[in-house]
Amino acid sequence: MERAGRSREVRVVSYHGYRNEETPRMFFIDGEEIRILKVIRMWKAADRDGGAVRRYFKVKGSDGYNHTIYYDEYNERWFLPQKG
């Protein structure tokens, strides 16, 4: 489970390759559609106890900003890390 205030769940449209939810194509923040123009970087990280794996994507959005989103493989959901 995500801690409140740490990450925000977002809806993501992704390319479904041989693994489900493989590559994000667009996501939505407050109802705004943000197309992913480029995946800048991808990496995996496990939580502190080595359990759940998160697949992170740093992306260039159609809104002109770079965003980092991640897919939580345990919960099968996408999140946007919150700053602060």
N, CA, C and O atoms as a GROMACS GRO file, in nm:
protein
  336
    1MET      N    1   0.083  -0.118   0.000
    1MET     CA    2   0.000   0.000   0.000
    1MET      C    3   0.088   0.125   0.000
    1MET      O    4   0.197   0.125   0.057
    2GLU      N    5   0.040   0.230  -0.063
    2GLU     CA    6   0.111   0.356  -0.068
    2GLU      C    7   0.077   0.439   0.055
    2GLU      O    8  -0.037   0.438   0.102
    3ARG      N    9   0.174   0.510   0.105
    3ARG     CA   10   0.150   0.602   0.216
    3ARG      C   11   0.088   0.729   0.163
    3ARG      O   12   0.129   0.781   0.059
    4ALA      N   13  -0.011   0.780   0.234
    4ALA     CA   14  -0.078   0.903   0.192
    4ALA      C   15   0.024   1.015   0.185
    4ALA      O   16   0.108   1.030   0.275
    5GLY      N   17   0.018   1.094   0.079
    5GLY     CA   18   0.107   1.207   0.063
    5GLY      C   19   0.241   1.173   0.000
    5GLY      O   20   0.314   1.264  -0.038
    6ARG      N   21   0.276   1.048  -0.012
    6ARG     CA   22   0.404   1.009  -0.069
    6ARG      C   23   0.395   0.991  -0.220
    6ARG      O   24   0.485   1.034  -0.293
    7SER      N   25   0.290   0.929  -0.267
    7SER     CA   26   0.268   0.907  -0.409
    7SER      C   27   0.120   0.921  -0.438
    7SER      O   28   0.034   0.899  -0.352
    8ARG      N   29   0.092   0.957  -0.561
    8ARG     CA   30  -0.047   0.978  -0.604
    8ARG      C   31  -0.078   0.880  -0.717
    8ARG      O   32  -0.002   0.872  -0.814
    9GLU      N   33  -0.186   0.809  -0.705
    9GLU     CA   34  -0.224   0.715  -0.810
    9GLU      C   35  -0.268   0.793  -0.934
    9GLU      O   36  -0.342   0.891  -0.923
   10VAL      N   37  -0.224   0.748  -1.051
   10VAL     CA   38  -0.262   0.811  -1.177
   10VAL      C   39  -0.307   0.704  -1.275
   10VAL      O   40  -0.267   0.588  -1.268
   11ARG      N   41  -0.393   0.748  -1.367
   11ARG     CA   42  -0.437   0.658  -1.474
   11ARG      C   43  -0.338   0.668  -1.588
   11ARG      O   44  -0.302   0.778  -1.631
   12VAL      N   45  -0.295   0.552  -1.638
   12VAL     CA   46  -0.194   0.547  -1.743
   12VAL      C   47  -0.244   0.458  -1.856
   12VAL      O   48  -0.302   0.352  -1.831
   13VAL      N   49  -0.223   0.501  -1.978
   13VAL     CA   50  -0.247   0.419  -2.096
   13VAL      C   51  -0.109   0.371  -2.139
   13VAL      O   52  -0.017   0.450  -2.155
   14SER      N   53  -0.096   0.241  -2.157
   14SER     CA   54   0.036   0.187  -2.184
   14SER      C   55   0.034   0.086  -2.298
   14SER      O   56  -0.071   0.036  -2.337
   15TYR      N   57   0.154   0.059  -2.349
   15TYR     CA   58   0.174  -0.044  -2.450
   15TYR      C   59   0.182  -0.178  -2.377
   15TYR      O   60   0.262  -0.193  -2.284
   16HIS      N   61   0.102  -0.272  -2.418
   16HIS     CA   62   0.102  -0.404  -2.355
   16HIS      C   63   0.183  -0.499  -2.442
   16HIS      O   64   0.131  -0.556  -2.538
   17GLY      N   65   0.309  -0.516  -2.406
   17GLY     CA   66   0.396  -0.608  -2.476
   17GLY      C   67   0.383  -0.747  -2.414
   17GLY      O   68   0.275  -0.788  -2.372
   18TYR      N   69   0.495  -0.817  -2.409
   18TYR     CA   70   0.492  -0.951  -2.352
   18TYR      C   71   0.468  -0.947  -2.201
   18TYR      O   72   0.430  -1.048  -2.141
   19ARG      N   73   0.492  -0.828  -2.139
   19ARG     CA   74   0.457  -0.809  -1.998
   19ARG      C   75   0.349  -0.703  -1.991
   19ARG      O   76   0.356  -0.603  -2.062
   20ASN      N   77   0.251  -0.724  -1.907
   20ASN     CA   78   0.142  -0.628  -1.892
   20ASN      C   79   0.196  -0.494  -1.841
   20ASN      O   80   0.288  -0.492  -1.759
   21GLU      N   81   0.141  -0.383  -1.890
   21GLU     CA   82   0.178  -0.249  -1.846
   21GLU      C   83   0.325  -0.218  -1.872
   21GLU      O   84   0.391  -0.155  -1.789
   22GLU      N   85   0.375  -0.261  -1.985
   22GLU     CA   86   0.519  -0.250  -2.009
   22GLU      C   87   0.569  -0.107  -2.026
   22GLU      O   88   0.660  -0.065  -1.955
   23THR      N   89   0.512  -0.032  -2.119
   23THR     CA   90   0.564   0.102  -2.147
   23THR      C   91   0.450   0.203  -2.150
   23THR      O   92   0.355   0.186  -2.226
   24PRO      N   93   0.457   0.308  -2.067
   24PRO     CA   94   0.349   0.408  -2.066
   24PRO      C   95   0.348   0.491  -2.195
   24PRO      O   96   0.454   0.524  -2.248
   25ARG      N   97   0.228   0.524  -2.243
   25ARG     CA   98   0.212   0.608  -2.363
   25ARG      C   99   0.151   0.743  -2.330
   25ARG      O  100   0.181   0.843  -2.395
   26MET      N  101   0.064   0.746  -2.228
   26MET     CA  102   0.004   0.871  -2.181
   26MET      C  103  -0.047   0.850  -2.040
   26MET      O  104  -0.069   0.737  -1.997
   27PHE      N  105  -0.065   0.961  -1.968
   27PHE     CA  106  -0.123   0.953  -1.834
   27PHE      C  107  -0.206   1.078  -1.810
   27PHE      O  108  -0.201   1.173  -1.888
   28PHE      N  109  -0.281   1.076  -1.702
   28PHE     CA  110  -0.375   1.183  -1.672
   28PHE      C  111  -0.348   1.239  -1.533
   28PHE      O  112  -0.338   1.164  -1.436
   29ILE      N  113  -0.338   1.372  -1.523
   29ILE     CA  114  -0.325   1.441  -1.396
   29ILE      C  115  -0.439   1.542  -1.388
   29ILE      O  116  -0.450   1.630  -1.473
   30ASP      N  117  -0.524   1.528  -1.288
   30ASP     CA  118  -0.639   1.617  -1.269
   30ASP      C  119  -0.722   1.631  -1.396
   30ASP      O  120  -0.767   1.740  -1.430
   31GLY      N  121  -0.741   1.520  -1.467
   31GLY     CA  122  -0.822   1.519  -1.588
   31GLY      C  123  -0.748   1.563  -1.713
   31GLY      O  124  -0.803   1.551  -1.823
   32GLU      N  125  -0.626   1.614  -1.700
   32GLU     CA  126  -0.549   1.657  -1.816
   32GLU      C  127  -0.472   1.538  -1.875
   32GLU      O  128  -0.399   1.469  -1.804
   33GLU      N  129  -0.490   1.517  -2.005
   33GLU     CA  130  -0.418   1.410  -2.075
   33GLU      C  131  -0.278   1.459  -2.109
   33GLU      O  132  -0.261   1.563  -2.171
   34ILE      N  133  -0.179   1.383  -2.067
   34ILE     CA  134  -0.040   1.415  -2.098
   34ILE      C  135   0.018   1.299  -2.179
   34ILE      O  136   0.039   1.190  -2.127
   35ARG      N  137   0.042   1.325  -2.307
   35ARG     CA  138   0.104   1.224  -2.393
   35ARG      C  139   0.253   1.215  -2.362
   35ARG      O  140   0.318   1.316  -2.335
   36ILE      N  141   0.305   1.096  -2.367
   36ILE     CA  142   0.448   1.076  -2.343
   36ILE      C  143   0.519   1.083  -2.477
   36ILE      O  144   0.501   0.998  -2.564
   37LEU      N  145   0.600   1.186  -2.491
   37LEU     CA  146   0.672   1.208  -2.616
   37LEU      C  147   0.800   1.124  -2.622
   37LEU      O  148   0.843   1.084  -2.730
   38LYS      N  149   0.858   1.099  -2.506
   38LYS     CA  150   0.984   1.025  -2.502
   38LYS      C  151   1.004   0.964  -2.365
   38LYS      O  152   0.978   1.030  -2.264
   39VAL      N  153   1.049   0.840  -2.360
   39VAL     CA  154   1.093   0.780  -2.235
   39VAL      C  155   1.241   0.812  -2.223
   39VAL      O  156   1.322   0.766  -2.303
   40ILE      N  157   1.276   0.891  -2.123
   40ILE     CA  158   1.413   0.935  -2.103
   40ILE      C  159   1.496   0.828  -2.034
   40ILE      O  160   1.612   0.804  -2.068
   41ARG      N  161   1.435   0.764  -1.935
   41ARG     CA  162   1.506   0.664  -1.856
   41ARG      C  163   1.407   0.568  -1.794
   41ARG      O  164   1.295   0.606  -1.760
   42MET      N  165   1.449   0.441  -1.779
   42MET     CA  166   1.369   0.340  -1.711
   42MET      C  167   1.458   0.269  -1.610
   42MET      O  168   1.576   0.246  -1.637
   43TRP      N  169   1.402   0.233  -1.494
   43TRP     CA  170   1.477   0.156  -1.396
   43TRP      C  171   1.380   0.084  -1.304
   43TRP      O  172   1.262   0.118  -1.296
   44LYS      N  173   1.433  -0.016  -1.234
   44LYS     CA  174   1.354  -0.094  -1.138
   44LYS      C  175   1.410  -0.072  -0.999
   44LYS      O  176   1.530  -0.049  -0.982
   45ALA      N  177   1.324  -0.078  -0.901
   45ALA     CA  178   1.365  -0.068  -0.761
   45ALA      C  179   1.273  -0.153  -0.676
   45ALA      O  180   1.152  -0.160  -0.701
   46ALA      N  181   1.331  -0.218  -0.576
   46ALA     CA  182   1.252  -0.296  -0.481
   46ALA      C  183   1.231  -0.213  -0.356
   46ALA      O  184   1.312  -0.125  -0.324
   47ASP      N  185   1.122  -0.242  -0.283
   47ASP     CA  186   1.100  -0.169  -0.159
   47ASP      C  187   1.204  -0.213  -0.055
   47ASP      O  188   1.285  -0.302  -0.081
   48ARG      N  189   1.202  -0.150   0.059
   48ARG     CA  190   1.306  -0.170   0.160
   48ARG      C  191   1.327  -0.316   0.201
   48ARG      O  192   1.440  -0.358   0.226
   49ASP      N  193   1.219  -0.392   0.208
   49ASP     CA  194   1.235  -0.532   0.251
   49ASP      C  195   1.262  -0.626   0.133
   49ASP      O  196   1.262  -0.748   0.149
   50GLY      N  197   1.286  -0.568   0.015
   50GLY     CA  198   1.319  -0.648  -0.102
   50GLY      C  199   1.200  -0.714  -0.167
   50GLY      O  200   1.217  -0.801  -0.254
   51GLY      N  201   1.080  -0.676  -0.128
   51GLY     CA  202   0.959  -0.738  -0.180
   51GLY      C  203   0.912  -0.679  -0.311
   51GLY      O  204   0.963  -0.713  -0.418
   52ALA      N  205   0.814  -0.591  -0.301
   52ALA     CA  206   0.748  -0.536  -0.419
   52ALA      C  207   0.845  -0.462  -0.509
   52ALA      O  208   0.932  -0.388  -0.463
   53VAL      N  209   0.830  -0.482  -0.638
   53VAL     CA  210   0.915  -0.416  -0.737
   53VAL      C  211   0.836  -0.303  -0.802
   53VAL      O  212   0.718  -0.318  -0.835
   54ARG      N  213   0.904  -0.192  -0.820
   54ARG     CA  214   0.847  -0.078  -0.890
   54ARG      C  215   0.929  -0.055  -1.016
   54ARG      O  216   1.052  -0.060  -1.014
   55ARG      N  217   0.859  -0.030  -1.126
   55ARG     CA  218   0.925   0.004  -1.252
   55ARG      C  219   0.906   0.153  -1.276
   55ARG      O  220   0.794   0.199  -1.299
   56TYR      N  221   1.013   0.227  -1.272
   56TYR     CA  222   1.010   0.372  -1.286
   56TYR      C  223   1.035   0.413  -1.430
   56TYR      O  224   1.110   0.348  -1.503
   57PHE      N  225   0.972   0.524  -1.470
   57PHE     CA  226   0.989   0.582  -1.603
   57PHE      C  227   1.003   0.733  -1.588
   57PHE      O  228   0.913   0.798  -1.536
   58LYS      N  229   1.114   0.787  -1.633
   58LYS     CA  230   1.127   0.932  -1.644
   58LYS      C  231   1.090   0.965  -1.788
   58LYS      O  232   1.151   0.913  -1.881
   59VAL      N  233   0.990   1.050  -1.805
   59VAL     CA  234   0.934   1.074  -1.938
   59VAL      C  235   0.925   1.223  -1.970
   59VAL      O  236   0.917   1.307  -1.880
   60LYS      N  237   0.927   1.254  -2.098
   60LYS     CA  238   0.903   1.390  -2.148
   60LYS      C  239   0.756   1.395  -2.185
   60LYS      O  240   0.711   1.319  -2.271
   61GLY      N  241   0.681   1.486  -2.122
   61GLY     CA  242   0.538   1.495  -2.145
   61GLY      C  243   0.501   1.600  -2.248
   61GLY      O  244   0.579   1.692  -2.275
   62SER      N  245   0.383   1.586  -2.306
   62SER     CA  246   0.333   1.682  -2.404
   62SER      C  247   0.304   1.818  -2.342
   62SER      O  248   0.280   1.916  -2.414
   63ASP      N  249   0.308   1.826  -2.208
   63ASP     CA  250   0.290   1.954  -2.139
   63ASP      C  251   0.421   2.031  -2.127
   63ASP      O  252   0.424   2.140  -2.070
   64GLY      N  253   0.530   1.975  -2.182
   64GLY     CA  254   0.660   2.041  -2.180
   64GLY      C  255   0.746   2.008  -2.060
   64GLY      O  256   0.859   2.055  -2.050
   65TYR      N  257   0.695   1.928  -1.967
   65TYR     CA  258   0.768   1.894  -1.846
   65TYR      C  259   0.818   1.750  -1.851
   65TYR      O  260   0.764   1.666  -1.922
   66ASN      N  261   0.924   1.723  -1.772
   66ASN     CA  262   0.967   1.587  -1.747
   66ASN      C  263   0.894   1.538  -1.623
   66ASN      O  264   0.881   1.612  -1.525
   67HIS      N  265   0.848   1.415  -1.627
   67HIS     CA  266   0.774   1.354  -1.515
   67HIS      C  267   0.837   1.220  -1.484
   67HIS      O  268   0.894   1.154  -1.571
   68THR      N  269   0.826   1.180  -1.358
   68THR     CA  270   0.863   1.044  -1.319
   68THR      C  271   0.736   0.976  -1.271
   68THR      O  272   0.667   1.026  -1.183
   69ILE      N  273   0.705   0.862  -1.330
   69ILE     CA  274   0.592   0.780  -1.288
   69ILE      C  275   0.644   0.639  -1.264
   69ILE      O  276   0.750   0.602  -1.315
   70TYR      N  277   0.571   0.563  -1.185
   70TYR     CA  278   0.615   0.424  -1.166
   70TYR      C  279   0.496   0.330  -1.159
   70TYR      O  280   0.384   0.367  -1.123
   71TYR      N  281   0.526   0.206  -1.196
   71TYR     CA  282   0.428   0.098  -1.190
   71TYR      C  283   0.463   0.009  -1.073
   71TYR      O  284   0.574  -0.046  -1.067
   72ASP      N  285   0.371  -0.006  -0.979
   72ASP     CA  286   0.388  -0.093  -0.864
   72ASP      C  287   0.340  -0.232  -0.904
   72ASP      O  288   0.220  -0.255  -0.919
   73GLU      N  289   0.434  -0.324  -0.921
   73GLU     CA  290   0.397  -0.458  -0.970
   73GLU      C  291   0.313  -0.536  -0.869
   73GLU      O  292   0.230  -0.618  -0.910
   74TYR      N  293   0.332  -0.512  -0.740
   74TYR     CA  294   0.253  -0.583  -0.639
   74TYR      C  295   0.107  -0.539  -0.642
   74TYR      O  296   0.017  -0.623  -0.642
   75ASN      N  297   0.084  -0.408  -0.644
   75ASN     CA  298  -0.052  -0.354  -0.644
   75ASN      C  299  -0.112  -0.340  -0.783
   75ASN      O  300  -0.231  -0.314  -0.798
   76GLU      N  301  -0.028  -0.358  -0.887
   76GLU     CA  302  -0.070  -0.346  -1.027
   76GLU      C  303  -0.136  -0.210  -1.054
   76GLU      O  304  -0.244  -0.202  -1.113
   77ARG      N  305  -0.068  -0.104  -1.009
   77ARG     CA  306  -0.117   0.031  -1.027
   77ARG      C  307  -0.002   0.125  -1.061
   77ARG      O  308   0.114   0.096  -1.031
   78TRP      N  309  -0.037   0.237  -1.124
   78TRP     CA  310   0.060   0.341  -1.157
   78TRP      C  311   0.052   0.454  -1.056
   78TRP      O  312  -0.055   0.485  -1.005
   79PHE      N  313   0.168   0.515  -1.028
   79PHE     CA  314   0.175   0.625  -0.933
   79PHE      C  315   0.266   0.737  -0.984
   79PHE      O  316   0.355   0.716  -1.065
   80LEU      N  317   0.240   0.856  -0.933
   80LEU     CA  318   0.323   0.974  -0.957
   80LEU      C  319   0.379   1.013  -0.820
   80LEU      O  320   0.303   1.054  -0.732
   81PRO      N  321   0.512   1.001  -0.800
   81PRO     CA  322   0.568   1.040  -0.670
   81PRO      C  323   0.541   1.187  -0.642
   81PRO      O  324   0.551   1.271  -0.732
   82GLN      N  325   0.507   1.220  -0.519
   82GLN     CA  326   0.481   1.358  -0.479
   82GLN      C  327   0.608   1.415  -0.418
   82GLN      O  328   0.680   1.347  -0.345
   83LYS      N  329   0.634   1.539  -0.449
   83LYS     CA  330   0.750   1.608  -0.393
   83LYS      C  331   0.712   1.668  -0.259
   83LYS      O  332   0.597   1.706  -0.235
   84GLY      N  333   0.812   1.675  -0.171
   84GLY     CA  334   0.790   1.739  -0.042
   84GLY      C  335   0.774   1.649   0.072
   84GLY      O  336   0.754   1.695   0.185
   0.00000   0.00000   0.00000
